[in-house]
Amino acid sequence: MKKLNKILIAILLPLIFACETDTTSFEIVVKGGEHFPEDAEVVITRRRIDSLRKFETLVKEKFANGVLSFKGNVESIHSVSFSVRSASNGKSGSPIILMALEPGTTEITFSSKNDYTFKGGKYSEMIVNPVINDVAYQKAQKAFNDHKAKDFSIKDTFAFNEYYRLAGVSANARRKVLKQIYEQQNDPLAKLLLHNNGYVTKDWKGDMETKEELTNQLGEIREAILTKLQLEATKKAYAIRATQDVGKTIKDFAAENLEGEKIQLSEVLKKNKYVLVELWASWCAPCRAEIPHMKRAYEAFHKKGFEIVSFSLDEKRKDWENASIKEDIPWINISDVMGYESPVAKIFAQPAVPANWLVDTSTGKIIAKHVRGKALDNKLEELLH
């Protein structure tokens, strides 16, 4: 009997160990590296729990003979972002693939820079395959990729507008597919992953309530913890933004210009009729694409009492300085080079850039926000005709 028990233990222990390993171990295999430049590397990132605006890199490796294989362990299934990028300039060479990191083998095979097949766990396949196999999405994504491949100048406003229009068409096509998948789900993790990887409705408040309910059902897993933190941050941001909405008094702040001179917003307001407070950054292509138009508006209305105060969200002075010189910015241009951790950024709830607020200096109140292009021209013409 003892001998039989030993035999059973010898058989069962490896099986038990294998089962435990299978619940946490994963492998990601990427093929088709020959379709990318020699310096191409696979990059997989995820949001950090300690800083929602920052990401941590899980994988950053180059292909070996066109193939890459990466193994690891995952405590709970969660969202990650996959791309193939140039190691020299960081530019993406492939579509960004939003997927789930989950146990088992995930295989991504590229037949070109933009085309690939995806095979993996049930959650990743749920997020990825219905989208990439959808005809409407394929058409929208091809138009976007073709436009992106033109490598247009950062000052080409029309090209940048078209870039974001086509990106929007592609995103909408993706959302339609994810909606169909979402409506078939009863699994709370599947629903939360879909919400966190592109599925939204027109009822953003309802989406927030749904995500909150899903996180409560899922407990203390990474995807739920991150979602809770994001929901808390979003609620806080909306409360702060309400204090800097149209009709509210602009909050005062100060920072230094490139010459080291301290500029106080309240002092600028005293000397002008209308002031546009603009948040931007050197790395923000839409911000820089807007500068030529802002220059024309500044030239037309500055002598009539219009001023601009640009605040850069750069983290490195050299980046801010180089971009400012290259763009030849003629208006007040300040920063504390603290990026999104800047107290100034927090005044406005750390918004996506570009973002702006037009202030009537006679009252100190915000009379318009996020006015760009013709909308800015029309508003200034109305005010300073």
N, C-alpha and C positions, 0 to 999 in steps of 0.2 A: 504493500500500500504506500509506504514511504517512497519507494522507488517510482511509483506511478505519480505521486504528488510532485516529485522533483521533475519528472518529465513534463507534466502539465505546466508547472511554473516556467520551465525552460521554453515552452512553446508560447505561453501567454504573455510573459513579460515583454518580449520584443514587439508583440502585437499591440500591447497597451502603450508602450513607448512610441510606436509608430503612429497610433491614433492621436496621442498628445501632440506629437510633432506636426501632424497634418492639420491640426486646428490652429496653428500659429505660423507655420513656415510658408514662405512664398518664394516664387522665382519669377523674374520678369526677363523675357527673352526678346530682344529686338533684332530683326533681320532687315537687310536692304540698305546697310550703311554705305554701299557703293554709290547710291544716288545722291549723296551729300558730299560737301567739300572735305578735304583731308583732315581739317581741324575740327570737324563736327563732333559734338559730344552729346550724349543723352543726359537730359536733366529732369529730375523728378523732384518736385517741391510740395510742401504742405504748409498751411498756416501754423504759426507758433501760438501755443496756448497763452504764453506770457506777454505776447504783443501781437494783437490781431492784424496790425498793419504790416507786420514783417513775416517773412517766410523762412523756413529752414529747408536746406537741401538734403534730400535723402540719397540721391544718386547724381553723380556728375562724372561720367566716364566716357572715354572715346571708344569707338568701334575697334575690334580686332578682326581683320579680314571680313569686314562688313557685318559683323555680328557682335552683340553685347549680351551678356548674361549676368544678372544680378540676383543674389539670394539674401534673404533676411527673415526676420520674424515680425509679426504684427499682432499686437495684443487685442485690438478690436478693429473692425472694418471701418475705414474712413476715407474721405475725399483727398485725392492728390492730383497734381497737374503734371502732365508729361509733355516734353517737347524735345526736338533736336535743334541745338544751337551751335553757332560758330564760337569756338573757344577764344578767337582773337578779338571779336567785337561784340559778342553776346547776342547777335541778331538771330531770331528764330528762323530755322531752315525748314521746319515742318509745321503743320497745323498744331495748335495747342490741344492736347487730348485731355479732357476732364474725365477722370475715372475713379474707381475705388481701389484702394490697396486692401487686398483680401488674400486669405490662404489659397494655396494652389499655384498653378502656372498660368501666367499671362503672356501671350505671344503677340507681338505687333510686327507685321511684315510689310515693309514699304515696297511698292512697285514703282514709285516715283517720289519726288519730294512731298507731293501733296496727297498722294493716294496710298491707302494702306488697308490691310485686313486686320481684324482684331478678334482674338480668341482668349477668353479668360474666365473668371468666376462669374456667377450669375448676376451680381450687382453691377460689375463693370460692363458686362455685355448688355445689360438692361439700359445703362446710360449711353453707351457708345453705338452699338450696332444698329438699332432702329433709326438713329439719326443719319449715320454715314451711308445707309442704304436707301434713304428717302430721296426720291427723284427731285422734288422741289428744293430740298436742302443742297443736294449735289449741284444743281444749277446755280443757286445763290452763292455757294461757296466757291465755285469755279470763277464766277464773275469777280468776286472779291479777291481771289488769288491772282487772277490775271491783272487786275488793277494794281495790286500790291507789288507785283513783279516789275512794274514800270520804274520803280526806284525814283520817284519824283522829288523835286526840291522841297525843302521844309517851308519855303516861302510861297509855294504854289497853293494858294488858298482854295482854288477850285478843285484841285486834285485831292487835297485833304478833306474837303467837304464830301467829295465823291467816295473817298475811302471810308468815311464814317457812315455814309448813307448805305453803302454796300455791306458794311459790317452789320448794320442794323437789320437789313433785309435777311442776311444769313442767320442772325440771332433769332429773328421772328420765326423763320422756317424751323429752326431747331426747337423753339418753344412749342410750336404746334405739335411736333412729334412727341416731345416729352409729356405734353398734356394727355395725349392718347395713352401713353404708357402709365402715367400717374393714375388715371381713372381705372386702370385694371388692377391696381395694387391694394392689398390689405396689410402688407408687412410695413410696420411703422419705420423701420430702418430704410427700406426701399423708398418710401415716400420722402423721408428726410434727405436722403442722398439726392433724389431728383430735385427737391427744392434748392439744395445747396449747389447744384450743378446746372442751373439754367431754367428750371421750371418756375414761372411766376404767373400770377393772375393780375387782373387790373385792380383787384382789391388788395392793396399792399398791407392794410391793417389786418384783413382776414388772413393773409399769408403769415403774418407775424403770429397771430393767435394759433393758427394750425401748427406752425413750427414749435411753438411753446408747448402745445399739447403733445406733440410727438416726442419732444425731448423728455418730458415727464414720464412718458411710457417707457422710454429706452434706458433711463437711469444714467449711471456714471460711466458711459463709454465715450471715447474721444470725440466722435461726431456730435454727440449730444452736448458734451461739455463746451465744445467750441461754438456750437449754435447758441447755447444759452448766453455765452459771453458776447456773441455778436448781437443778439437781441437786446441785451442790456446796453451795449454801446450805441445801438441804433436809437433806442428810446432816449438816451441821454443826449445824443446828437440832435434829435428833433426838438427836444426841449431847449437846447442852446440856440439852434437856428431860429426858433420862434422869437428869441430876443433880438435877432438881427434881421428881421423880416421887414418888408415894405411898411412904412409908418412908424418904425421903431427908431430910436436915437442910436447912431453909430457909436460904438465904444472906442474910446481913445487908446492909442498905443504909440510906441516910439521904437525906432531902430536906427542903425547907422547906414549911411550911404557908402559907396565904394571909397570915398575920400576920408571916411572916418567921422563925418559930421553927423551928430544926432539929430534926427528929424522927428518932430512930434506932430501927429496927425491934427490935433486941435489947433496948432499954429498954422498949419496949411489951410485949414478950413477958414480961418480968420481973413486970409488974404485972397480968397477966391469966391466965386458964386456957386459953382458946382464942382465937386471932386469925385472922381472915380477911383475907388479903392480896388485894386486888382491883385489877386493872388496868382502866382505863376511859378515856373521852375525851368531851369535850363533843359532838363530831360523831357519836358512836356511838349511834344510836337504841336498839338493844337494851340498851345499858348503862344509859341513862337510863330506859328502860321498866322495868328491874329495880329501880331505886332505891326506889319506893314499897314493894315487898315487902321489900327489905332493911331499910327503916325499921321495918317491923312486927317483923321478926326481932330487930332491934337493941333495940327497946323491950322485947320479951319476955325477952331473954336477957342484956342488957348488965349488969344488976345481979348476975347469977349468974356473971360472969367472962368474958363474951364481948366482944371488941372487933373493930372493923374498921379496917384501914389501906387507904385508897384511894389509888392512885397514878395520876395523870392523864398520859396520853400526848399531851396538847395541846402545840402548838408556840408558841402565843401565850397569855401570861398572862391577857389580857382574856377570851379564850374560856373558859379554865378557871374564872376568877373568876365570870363571868356565869352559867355553867351551875351552879356550886356554890351561888351565891346563889339562883338560881331553884329549884333542887331542895332547898334548905335542908338540906344534908348535915350530920348531927349528929355523925358520927364523925371520926376522924383522916383528914385529906384533904391530901395532899402532892403535889408535882411539882417537876421541874427544868426544865419546859417545853422539853424537847429532843426530844419526840416519840419516834419509833422509834429514834432515834440515842442515846437515853438509856442510860447504863450499866445502869440498873435494868431497862429493857426487854430488854437483851441478856442479863441474868441468866436470864430466862425464855424466851430464844430468840425474842424479838420476836413473841409470839403474836397471833392475831386477838383482838380484844376484843369483849365482856367475857370476862375470864379470871380465875380465882381459885384460891387454895390455902389450905386450912384447916390451921392449925398447932396441935399440942398443945404448949403452952409448957413443960410439965414435961420434955420431951425435945428440943424444938426441931424435931421431925420433922413432915413433912407427912402428915396422916392422910386427907385427901380433896382432890380438886381439881375445879374447874368445877362446884361444887354450887350450884344455883339453885332458886328457888321452893320447892316442897314438899320437894325433896331437902335443901335447907339446913335447913328447919324440922325435918325428921325427924332429921337428923344431930345438931342442937343439942339436940333433945328427948332423944335417946339419951344424949348426953354430960352434959347439965346438968339432968336431970329432978329 
